[in-house]
Every structure is written in structure tokens, then in C-alpha cells.
Amino acid sequence: MLNVFALANGRLFQEEIDSPEARAAAPAGPRPVWVDLESPTPEEKAWVAARFGLAIPDDIIDDDLEESARFYEEDNGELHIRSDFLIDGDDAPDGKPSRNVRVAFILFEGVLFSVHDEDLPVFRLLRLRARRIPALIEDAKDVLLKLYDADAEYSADALEGIYDNLERVSARVLKQDVDDRVAAEILAAIAKEEDLNGRIRRNVMDTRRALSFLMRSRKLGAEQFEEARQILRDIDSLDSHTAFLFDKINFLMDATVGFININQNKIIKIFSVASVALLPPTLIASVYGMNFQAMPELQWKYGYPFALGLMVASVAAPFIYFLRKGWLR
């Protein structure tokens, strides 16, 4: 899918070019500030090359791209940036889990080109804001900065969602009996939030690196440079939240595992008590089964009842002792 964005009366105007006829009829002007390519086809890449003189490599968003090749500038002025953007699983319409999606940016002759495989919530948020708020964007570098700003806000919203979900998990862990079924559900919920928290931390780290590269490239104006610094301060404020959430997740994980161990110890305790209680009657049965010259159960008419009663008493005595000690509670 190919979307072209141009400025009209201080607002971002979108034109979707999704067919060969639309690409052929696309006007030569005004020059857009942003060209967004979602899962671009070879025909769409060829249209970009013919219209703007920019060749988009086929491996531009490969995951195995070296870290050193994520931020660089070509001799012809092309500024290349590869960044990861977050998709919260709760916002994904396809029901997929939370994930980071690689996006390639190319800033070339006053136009920002973005290439990615999935539609991103941050991109939708920026399009909505740019249509409603006049003078929000003035050039292509503003588009890139506003995307990173929206990405920081989206990460903050995702962190708030983790806070809410962990509060519900805490209520289940600390305010009710935790059996094995409940413990399994709690561990699954904790693992999901831990994965999302880790992805947020990686996402903000990647955004920080991209902004630092932009600031070092000396292509930003004075106001844009200050805006980039403000975004970095917002990102720095998220680090303490992610660290706190990691600690909270570890605490809930340890508490849940502790309850699982308690439940297992209860089962082991039952077998231990039963084993100890059955030792005396086993000993009595062994003694009575020995080969005596005068066997009590044969020479005495109360021999069998006495042996059985002695076995019951030997079983009851340990249980009474355990109850007084509180070991059976």
C-alpha cells in the first residue's frame, strides 16, 4: 500500500495510491512531505524511483541487518534510519501478541519515505493528529520527530496498561487462595506483561538512539533540535517506570511460585504423615507374623482382636501428636 502525504493549508493531506491507474494519474505536484509504503510491491517501488529518483533496496527492513547499518547518510544526501515501533497486543486487530515492527526511514530531498510490513498504531495516531491540528507539521523532519514523539506517548500508554493489569494480578495473588489452576493463570498473565515491558524498554532504547543520530546529523533546525531533546527527556522518564515494573513482576512471580511450593509441600506432608502413621502397625503385624512356638492369635482367643486394636491405637497416637503440634493444619 502506498500513501502520499502533502501539506495543504497547514494540515497533512493523505492520498492513497493503491492501483496502477492511480499511480499513473498521480500529479507531479505539489511535492509531498511524506511517502508511506506498507508492504510495498515492486511496482510501487518503481513508481517511487521514477517519481522521486530514490531506489528502495529489497532488504531495507530485514531483521538481520547489522547494527552499524541502521543509521547512516549516503553521499547524495540520503539519511537512512531503521527504527523499531511497538504494537501492543491489545491494540492488534489480528489478535497477535505484542511485537516490535521494523520501520525504515529515508529522508531525501525534503521528503520522508517510510517502509514497513504492518500498519502501526503510531502512524495512525500521527495521521489523525495532522488532519485535526493545523500547523502541526511543516516539513518532512517534523513528520519524523512527531512519529517518535507519538511512539514515546504510545509506550507510556502501554506502560499504564501494564500497571492496571498487574494490579489485577496482585489482587488475585494476595487476596485469595492460590491453587495450581489459579497459579498457572497468574503466571501466564505475568509472563505476558513481562514480555510487553521488555519490548517497551527495547523500543524506547531504539528511539533514543535514532533521535541521538538525528541530533548529531545537524539537519534539524533550532526548534526541531529542542523538540528532539524534549522527546529524549520523555523517554528517560519511562526508564524508571520500566525498571519498577520489572521489580513488581519479579515480586509477583516469586509470590506465585511460593504459593505453588506451599501447595506441593502440603501434598508431601500428607504422604509423610501417612508413612509415619503406618510404621507402628506394620511393626506390630511383623511381630505377630513371626514364627513363635506359641502364637498369640492361635493360643489366645482375643489374640486377633487385640492385635487389630493395637494397630489402630498405634495409628491414632501419631495423628493425635501431630494435631497437638499443629502439623496437620
Helices and strands as residue ranges (DSSP letters): E 2-8, E 11-17, H 20-25, E 34-38, H 42-52, G 67-69, E 71-73, E 79-87, E 99-108, E 111-116, H 121-132, H 140-174, H 180-216, H 222-288, H 296-299, H 303-325
